[in-house]
Amino acid sequence: MRISARNKLEGRIVEVRKGMTTAHVRIDVNGAIVTASITNEAVDELGLAVGQKAYAIVKASDVMVGID
């Protein structure tokens, strides 16, 4: 599949927490945790589970990061 996203971060799923309609999927990317909010339906269709290799794909023209 071809995508136009500018950043693709490889990591491992460390948590999948489903809510009423939306799930939060936490991915460990070299010690940094990236959290994705996706639908519960997408979690089920993709078969996402803790321990799986996954990619966090960031599609944005501007990404802001804050550090203490």
Backbone as a ProteinNet text record, in pm:
[ID]
protein_1_A
[PRIMARY]
MRISARNKLEGRIVEVRKGMTTAHVRIDVNGAIVTASITNEAVDELGLAVGQKAYAIVKASDVMVGID
[TERTIARY]
84	0	88.5	50.7	126.2	55.6	132.9	76.4	154.1	91.6	159.2	206.4	194.7	237.4	387.2	427.2	567.3	650.3	585.2	658.9	596	679.9	635.9	728.5	673.1	752.3	726	830.7	816.4	831.1	745.7	753.8	675.4	646.7	568.2	450	336.3	216.8	235.8	216.5	229.3	95.1	-6.5	-138.6	-244.8	-358.6	-476.5	-591.2	-644	-751.6	-873.6	-976.5	-1099.5	-1191.3	-1254.4	-1357.2	-1491.4	-1586.6	-1720.4	-1716.4	-1642.9	-1633.8	-1490.6	-1403.5	-1265.7	-1167.7	-1061	-955.9	-828.9	-752.5	-620.1	-518.6	-434.2	-331	-197	-126	3.6	114.3	206.2	316.6	447.9	535.3	669.4	760.6	807.7	898.1	1032.7	1121.5	1255	1250	1158.3	1148.6	1053.3	1006.8	906.3	770.5	668.5	534.9	455.3	401.1	314.2	174.8	75.2	-61.9	-145.7	-212.1	-300.4	-444.2	-532.9	-676.3	-741	-794.5	-860.5	-990.6	-1075.2	-1202.3	-1181.5	-1274	-1271.3	-1281.9	-1361.7	-1378.3	-1244	-1162.7	-1031.8	-939.9	-944.2	-863.4	-898	-1027.6	-1072.3	-1034.7	-1058	-1026.8	-878.2	-793.1	-648.1	-592	-673.3	-628.2	-516.5	-523.2	-415.8	-412.5	-291.2	-273.7	-137.9	-129.7	-3.9	105.9	224.3	340.1	363.4	263.2	278.3	364.3	437.9	508.9	403.4	421.2	324.3	395	328.2	379.3	281.6	334.1	254.9	281.8	178.5	193.6	136.8	222	183.2	165.7	43.6	18.6	-23.7	70	42.9	148.8	109.8	209.2	291.4	234.2	305.2	281.7	389.5	380.9	456.2	389.7	454.2	479.7	596.1	634.8	679.3	631.7	674.9	756.3	864.1	950.8	977.2	970.7	1004.3	1153
-117.3	0	123.5	221.2	346.3	451.2	524.5	629.1	758.2	870.2	998.5	1055.6	979.1	1026.8	1054.1	1154.4	1194.2	1114.5	1060.6	990	854.7	752	616.7	567.3	544.2	504.9	358.7	276.8	133.7	107.7	21.3	-13.7	-139.5	-157.9	-273.7	-223.6	-288	-251.8	-294.9	-200	-230.5	-227.5	-166.8	-163.4	-133	-201.8	-171.2	-155.5	-32.9	-5.3	45	-39.8	-2.5	78.9	179.5	257.6	222.2	315.3	291.3	273.1	360.1	351.9	362.6	422.5	450.3	375.5	327.2	257.7	342.4	329.9	390.7	277.2	286.8	186	251.5	197.9	253.5	170.2	239.6	174.2	225.3	133	167.5	181.5	303	332.6	369.3	271	292.9	362.8	320	375.6	492.2	548.3	654.7	592.6	632.2	578.2	673.4	617.7	691.7	632.6	718.8	671.7	709.7	610.4	632.6	612.7	699.3	685	638.5	516.7	461	394.9	360.5	298.8	156.1	111.6	-27.6	-122.4	-83	-164.5	-183.4	-77.2	-86.9	-180.1	-173.6	-263.8	-408.5	-437.3	-573.6	-616.7	-528.8	-562.7	-587.1	-508.4	-523.1	-633.3	-681.2	-786.1	-738	-611.9	-555.5	-618.4	-649.5	-711.6	-673.2	-675.8	-645.9	-739.4	-682.4	-760.2	-759.2	-718.7	-716.4	-599.7	-621.9	-514.1	-426.8	-294.8	-203.4	-76.4	-0.5	127.9	237.4	343.5	463.8	553.6	585.2	668.3	806.3	907.1	1044.5	1117.9	1162.2	1236.9	1377.5	1468.6	1607.8	1697.1	1818.8	1913.2	1973.8	1978.7	2031.5	1938.7	1903.6	1823	1899.7	1922.3	1995.1	1898.2	1905.7	1820.2	1909.6	1881.1	1955.6	1866.8	1919.5	1844.1	1929.5	1867.9	1939	1944.4
0	0	0	-78	-85.9	-1.3	80.9	164.9	145.7	179.6	163.6	297	405.1	536.7	536.6	612.8	616.2	717.4	816.9	922	951	953.3	986.1	1096.2	1216.1	1331.8	1364.9	1364	1391.8	1541.4	1594.5	1736	1766.6	1896.2	1943.5	2024.3	2005.5	2081.3	2226.1	2319.3	2461.8	2534.6	2470.6	2533.3	2428.5	2441.6	2360.7	2459.6	2468.3	2563.3	2486.2	2482.6	2411.3	2501.8	2442.6	2509.1	2448.4	2459.1	2404.4	2252.2	2183	2036.7	1986.5	2068.1	2027	2116.8	2056.7	2131.4	2132.5	2239.2	2244.9	2234.5	2134	2110.1	2139.9	2239.4	2278.9	2215.5	2148.3	2077.3	2133.5	2172.1	2220.2	2099	2077	1965.6	2025.6	2038	2096.3	2231.3	2318.4	2453	2466.8	2357.9	2361.4	2330.1	2405.5	2382.7	2294.4	2186.7	2095.3	2111.8	2130.9	2147.9	2026.4	1969.2	1855.4	1901.4	1858.1	1883.5	1754.3	1757.7	1639.4	1684.2	1589.9	1626.3	1677.4	1762	1808	1688.9	1590.4	1470.3	1398.3	1390.4	1325.6	1403.7	1537.2	1620.2	1587.2	1579.7	1551.2	1409.5	1311.3	1172.1	1151.2	1221	1207.1	1297.1	1391.8	1483.3	1574.4	1618.3	1700	1838.8	1885.7	2017.1	2073.2	2205	2274.3	2225.2	2202.8	2160.3	2010	1933.9	1788.3	1742.9	1635.4	1568.2	1500.5	1509	1449	1404.9	1322.5	1277.1	1316.8	1375	1399.3	1279.4	1206	1087.1	1117.8	1104.1	1133.5	1001.6	975.7	852.7	893.6	883.3	920	857.1	828.8	775.1	887.6	1008.3	1125.6	1243.1	1312.4	1434.1	1541.6	1654.2	1763.5	1877.9	1935.6	2047.3	2160.9	2280.7	2398	2490.3	2544.2	2634.5	2757.2	2874.7	2999.1	3018.1
[MASK]
++++++++++++++++++++++++++++++++++++++++++++++++++++++++++++++++++++

